[in-house]
Amino acid sequence: MQITSLQQMEQIVKSNRALLWDGWTVVSSYPSDNGSTSKDGALVKGKWHIQRRFVPDENGWNIPNKFVR
């Protein structure tokens, strides 16, 4: 789903615990033991996570529909 409004994206991130901001980029992060070998793996507070980053372009953020409730 294409999100073009910063206000709408802020509301989506606020209502979803799996999403967080990294500057203008929205990051989906969840714990996973596979994070240690995944290209999308990240060590967060001593635990491995899988993180997917949604970088905005000139049209806004393109995020999966499952994050929009």
Buried (B, 14 or more C-beta within 10 A) or exposed (E): EEBEEEEEBEEBBEEBEEBEEEEEEBBBBEEBEEBEEBEBBBEEEEEBBBBBEBEBEEEBBEBEEEBBE
